[in-house]
Amino acid sequence: MVLNYIWIGFFVVAFIIALVKVIFLGDTEIFTAIMNATFDSSKTAFEISLGLTGVLALWLGIMKIGENSGLINALARFLSPVLCRLFPDIPKGHPVLGSIFMNMSANMLGLDNAATPLGLKAMKELQELNPKKDTASNPMIMFLVINTSGLIIIPISIMVYRAQMGAAQPTDVFIPILLSTFISTLVGVIAVSIAQKINLINKPILILMGIICLFFSGLIYLFLSVSREDYSTLIANILLFSVIILFILTGVRKKINVYDSFVEGAKEGFTTAVRIIPYLVAFLVGIAVFRTSGAMDFLVGGIGYIVGLCGVDTSFVGALPTALMKSLSGSGANGLMIDTMKELGPDSFVGRMSCVVRGASDTTFYILAVYFGSVGITKTRNAVTCGLIADFSGIIAAILISYLFFF
């Protein structure tokens, strides 16, 4: 229901602002620009789905090898003590726990091309456990919020963009992004846990939090010592290819037909990619209309004006377009981030902050549209609310941490 109101709001607000521009500003081209944006975004939605087809086929094929070889089941049993606390409605040892872990691992490594098909695989398995096929289940909501919060330990693409824009030290945003995305994920998990009455104060979760804190501390120390984004990319890709080799070798060890298993899983990639097209078209068109009408500019300008009246420093306002666009479109946020670095410099305060807010969380509405659309969920319950809470906390954390590190 919330998605319905948001989608309608995109169009209504865009129409009102465009009408004001025509009547009071004499901008006779605004409606032409809006209609062109609808056609372009519809094409983009199809191209995204088409581009996902091959990647979906690859990773769903790899996952099928893992299923048939028993590796996913073994991974699920190993992770049950922790993940069953976050997903209490999932039976202990169920294979979906392995798929969830694989998706989270790919996200943390900044490997979006692998994370999406793995996430769609997990959603399909969660749908099989879902008693109401048109309504999001509790595990689905927790899984989606963890995804939208965008927990990442190696922000490869952002550091590469900074290097391309000529930053003196492309990796200087690493620690701020790491801290921001951790806060976003933590707040998101807490929000869902409160809504679902999940008790997080228990031994497995506390042990996991301790391990995560130690891991992040070690990663920060290593990164400060090495300070090379190329090594981050290399390590991430080595880990990813090692996973593929592990799945294949496990299949060989269990004496299954690895090739046939891969083909069996890969066949699901095409149908999944086709299934998400309508949902992608709907939201990308709505976002394009909202952005092209100038509504985003009015929103950012209004926030800056209100903050200025309160006597608070308004330097962060230059990074707000990237922060707000991030919830709607990943490519749009990347474009705004690059444009900010181009106009103000990659080593400027706003240039760095735009990179931090871009990495603080993920594209909430894109993820909700694709993941829920892939399994036909129309009633999202509180998934949007909890996802936006995580998103907003990530933005606030990114702004405050950027002031702490760069101002």
Secondary structure, DSSP 8 states (H G I E B T S, - for coil): -HHHHHHHHHHHHHHHHHHHHHHHH--TTHHHHHHHHHHHHHHHHHHHHHHHHHHHHHHHHHHHHHHHHTHHHHHHHHHHHHHHHH-TTS-TT-THHHHHHHHHHHHHTT-HHHHHHHHHHHHHHHHHH-SSTTB--HHHHHHHHHHHHT--S--HHHHHHHHHTT-SSGGGGHHHHHHHHHHHHHHHHHHHHHHHT----SHHHHHHHHHHHHHHHHHHHHHHHH--HHHHHHHHHHHHHHHHHHHHHHHHHTT--HHHHHHHHHHHHHHHHHHTHHHHHHHHHHHHHHHHTTHHHHHHHHHHHHHHHTT---GGGGGHHHHHHHTT-HHHHHHHHHHHHHHH-TTSHHHHHHHHHHHHS--HHHHHHHHHHHTT--B-TTHHHHHHHHHHHHHHHHHHHHHHHH-
